[in-house]
Amino acid sequence: MPSDQFTDLANSVGEFARALRGLLAAYDFPADGSPAAMEAEDEPYAGEWGAHPGRDLHVTIRLATWSCADHLAALSVVLRERRLIPPLYTLARGAAEAAAIACYLAERGISPLERVRRNMNSNLQALTEEVNMLNRFTRHDAVAAVERHKAQIGKIEREGRRCELRFTRSKGYRAGYLGDEPPSAMKMIGMIASRVPEFGTSSQQLLSSVAHSQLHGLTRFIVPNGKPGPAPDKFTADLTASAPDIALHLLVAPQCASTLAAQLAWFMGWKSDEAAAAITSMLHAWGRVAGIPIAR
């Protein structure tokens, strides 16, 4: 029955969200001997941009992981209610993007400096967004905050150059960045969501279309019901979505979240049998309801 399928989707993603929150509650810091702990030891890249760039990187990963877990927990609640279709897509998009950011920072095979560079680019983005917002105001505290943010941007630029990282200055409302231009959320999701080419990017495009209320996204919920409309050649439609459609469209969120859990186990050294079991259960449930093989 469709109701059982919705319940299976809700329960499995809810259990994983609880396990991911439990992992964050169990560990305040990277485990001893983990790549995260060893790369941050003695803070080799401390400088004008910050005294603890390694620790700051861990904080960013934790914040993104919390965001992913919270979005998945809310997704579980909405699935269980079987109403409010568009928020499902918005929540799934938030979970996938948060997981992608954390995975991008904790990627295997990159140097410690590259990891710091990526996080500094996140800082540059955040600082620039604040400057763009506060520039609209003339109050003393707003002006002072803009000056502080601009000063920090300057520190990141100078320290980056000392580390032989090329700096591209901001242009208009776009943030500056160190080294290569940061990848888009769509590209990051595409990197971690699946081995199937273009699955992650296509999924992110669909989720964004619904989150931004674009017609090509919202019309996917319209199902003709065959009932006569206001004119002889017109028929009415219902706003609905089946559990298999929901599972297929939102599958990118469980996939990205499961990749995040694996990355946390490797980079931060965080181990959890509960999270591992929840991943298996979640991907089995979502793959079964979507009608496709287990996607991990």
C-alpha positions in Angstrom: 0.0 0.0 0.0 1.2 3.5 -0.7 0.9 4.5 3.0 3.2 1.6 4.0 5.8 2.8 1.4 5.6 6.4 2.7 6.1 5.0 6.2 9.1 2.9 5.2 10.7 5.9 3.6 10.0 8.1 6.6 11.2 5.6 9.2 14.4 4.7 7.4 15.5 8.2 6.8 14.4 9.2 10.3 16.5 6.4 11.9 19.5 7.5 9.9 19.1 11.2 11.0 19.0 10.0 14.6 22.1 8.0 14.1 23.9 10.9 12.5 22.9 13.2 15.3 24.1 10.5 17.8 27.5 10.5 16.0 27.8 14.2 16.5 26.8 14.0 20.1 29.3 11.2 20.8 32.3 13.0 19.4 33.3 16.6 20.2 36.6 16.4 18.3 38.3 14.2 15.7 39.4 10.9 17.0 43.1 10.5 17.9 45.1 9.2 15.0 42.5 10.2 12.4 43.5 12.1 9.3 41.6 15.2 10.7 43.6 15.1 14.0 46.9 14.5 12.3 46.5 17.2 9.7 45.5 19.8 12.4 48.3 18.9 14.8 50.4 21.9 15.7 48.3 23.9 13.2 50.9 24.0 10.4 48.9 26.6 8.4 48.2 29.0 11.2 48.7 32.6 10.2 47.0 35.9 9.6 43.9 34.2 8.3 43.4 32.4 11.6 45.3 30.7 14.4 43.4 27.4 14.1 42.6 26.7 10.4 42.6 23.0 11.0 40.1 23.3 13.9 38.0 25.7 12.0 37.8 23.2 9.2 36.4 20.6 11.6 33.8 23.1 12.8 32.6 23.7 9.2 32.2 19.9 8.7 30.3 19.5 11.9 27.9 22.4 11.1 27.3 21.0 7.6 26.7 17.5 9.1 24.2 18.9 11.7 22.4 20.7 8.9 22.2 17.5 6.9 20.8 15.6 9.9 18.2 18.3 10.7 17.0 18.4 7.1 16.7 14.6 7.0 14.8 14.6 10.3 12.3 17.1 9.0 12.0 15.2 5.7 11.0 12.1 7.8 8.3 14.0 9.5 6.8 15.4 6.3 7.0 12.0 4.6 5.1 10.5 7.6 2.3 13.1 7.2 2.1 12.4 3.5 1.2 16.0 2.8 3.0 19.2 1.8 4.8 17.8 -1.3 7.0 20.8 -2.3 8.7 21.0 1.2 9.9 17.4 0.7 12.0 18.6 -2.3 13.3 21.6 -0.4 14.3 19.5 2.5 16.0 16.9 0.4 17.9 19.6 -1.5 19.1 21.1 1.8 20.3 17.7 3.1 22.1 16.8 -0.2 23.9 20.2 -0.4 25.0 20.1 3.3 26.3 16.6 2.8 28.1 17.6 -0.3 29.9 20.5 1.4 31.1 18.4 4.2 32.3 15.6 1.8 34.1 18.2 -0.4 36.1 19.4 2.7 36.8 15.8 3.9 37.6 14.4 0.4 40.2 11.6 0.3 43.5 12.1 -1.6 43.9 15.9 -1.2 46.6 17.7 0.7 46.1 19.4 4.1 46.7 22.8 2.4 44.1 22.0 -0.2 41.7 21.2 2.5 42.4 24.5 4.2 42.1 26.4 0.9 38.6 24.9 0.3 37.5 26.0 3.8 38.9 29.5 3.4 36.9 29.8 0.2 33.8 28.9 2.2 34.8 31.7 4.6 35.3 34.1 1.7 31.8 33.3 0.5 30.3 33.8 3.9 32.1 37.1 4.5 31.1 38.4 1.1 27.5 37.5 1.6 27.5 39.4 4.9 29.2 42.4 3.3 26.6 42.4 0.4 23.8 42.3 2.9 25.1 44.9 5.4 26.1 47.4 2.7 22.5 48.3 2.4 22.5 49.8 5.9 24.2 53.0 7.3 24.0 52.3 11.0 27.3 52.4 12.8 27.3 48.8 13.8 26.6 47.7 10.2 29.4 49.9 8.9 31.8 48.5 11.5 30.9 44.9 10.7 31.5 45.6 7.0 34.9 46.9 7.8 35.8 43.9 9.9 34.6 41.5 7.2 36.6 43.3 4.6 39.7 43.2 6.8 39.3 39.5 7.3 39.0 39.0 3.5 42.3 40.9 3.2 44.0 38.6 5.7 42.8 35.5 3.9 44.2 37.0 0.6 47.6 37.8 2.1 48.0 34.6 3.9 46.9 32.6 0.8 49.5 34.4 -1.3 52.1 33.5 1.3 51.1 29.9 0.8 51.5 30.4 -2.9 47.8 30.3 -3.6 46.5 32.5 -6.4 43.8 34.9 -5.3 40.9 36.0 -7.6 39.3 39.2 -6.3 35.5 39.5 -5.9 33.5 40.8 -8.8 30.2 42.4 -8.2 28.3 40.3 -5.7 30.5 37.2 -6.3 33.0 36.3 -3.7 36.7 36.1 -4.4 38.5 32.8 -4.0 41.9 31.1 -3.6 43.2 28.8 -6.3 40.6 27.3 -8.5 37.0 28.6 -8.5 34.9 26.6 -5.9 32.6 24.1 -7.5 28.8 24.7 -7.6 26.5 22.8 -5.3 25.3 20.9 -8.4 28.8 19.8 -9.2 29.6 18.8 -5.6 26.4 16.7 -5.4 27.2 15.1 -8.8 30.6 14.1 -7.4 29.2 12.2 -4.3 25.7 11.1 -5.1 26.1 8.1 -7.4 28.3 6.4 -9.9 25.6 6.8 -12.5 26.7 9.7 -14.7 24.7 12.9 -14.3 22.4 11.4 -11.7 23.4 13.8 -8.9 23.4 17.0 -11.1 20.0 16.1 -12.6 18.6 15.4 -9.2 19.8 18.7 -7.8 18.4 20.5 -10.8 15.0 18.9 -10.1 15.1 19.7 -6.4 16.1 23.3 -7.1 13.3 23.8 -9.6 10.7 22.8 -7.0 12.4 24.8 -4.2 12.4 27.9 -6.4 8.8 27.3 -7.5 9.7 26.9 -11.1 7.0 25.7 -13.4 8.9 22.7 -14.8 9.4 21.4 -11.3 5.9 22.1 -9.8 4.0 20.6 -12.8 5.5 17.2 -12.0 2.9 17.0 -9.2 -0.1 17.6 -11.5 -1.9 14.3 -12.4 -5.0 14.4 -14.7 -8.0 12.9 -13.0 -10.3 12.7 -16.0 -13.0 14.8 -14.5 -14.7 17.4 -16.7 -13.4 21.0 -16.6 -15.0 24.4 -17.1 -15.1 23.9 -20.9 -16.1 20.8 -23.0 -12.5 20.2 -24.1 -11.0 20.8 -20.6 -10.3 18.4 -17.8 -9.2 18.9 -14.2 -6.1 17.6 -12.4 -5.0 16.7 -8.9 -1.9 17.8 -7.1 -0.3 14.6 -5.9 2.8 12.3 -6.0 3.2 8.6 -5.4 5.7 7.1 -3.0 7.8 5.5 -5.9 8.0 8.9 -7.6 9.0 10.7 -4.3 11.6 8.0 -3.6 13.1 8.3 -7.1 13.1 12.1 -7.1 14.6 12.5 -3.6 17.0 9.5 -3.6 19.9 11.9 -4.0 19.5 13.0 -0.4 19.9 9.6 1.2 22.8 8.8 -1.2 24.7 12.0 -0.3 24.0 11.5 3.4 25.4 7.9 3.3 28.5 9.2 1.6 28.9 11.8 4.3 28.7 9.2 7.0 31.5 7.2 5.3 33.6 10.3 4.9 33.2 11.1 8.6 34.3 7.6 9.6 37.5 8.0 7.5 38.5 11.6 8.0 37.3 12.3 11.5 37.7 8.7 12.8 34.2 8.6 14.1 32.9 5.0 14.3 29.3 4.0 14.7 27.7 0.6 14.1 24.3 2.2 14.5 25.0 4.7 11.7 26.3 1.9 9.4 23.2 -0.2 10.0 20.9 2.8 9.4 22.6 3.5 6.1 22.0 -0.1 4.9 18.3 0.0 6.0 17.7 3.5 4.5 19.2 2.6 1.1 17.4 -0.7 0.9 14.1 1.0 1.7 14.5 3.9 -0.7 15.9 1.6 -3.5 13.0 -0.8 -3.1 10.3 1.9 -3.1 11.9 3.7 -6.1 12.1 0.4 -8.0 15.9 0.5 -8.6 18.9 -1.4 -7.2 20.4 -0.3 -3.9 22.2 2.9 -4.6 25.3 3.3 -2.5 
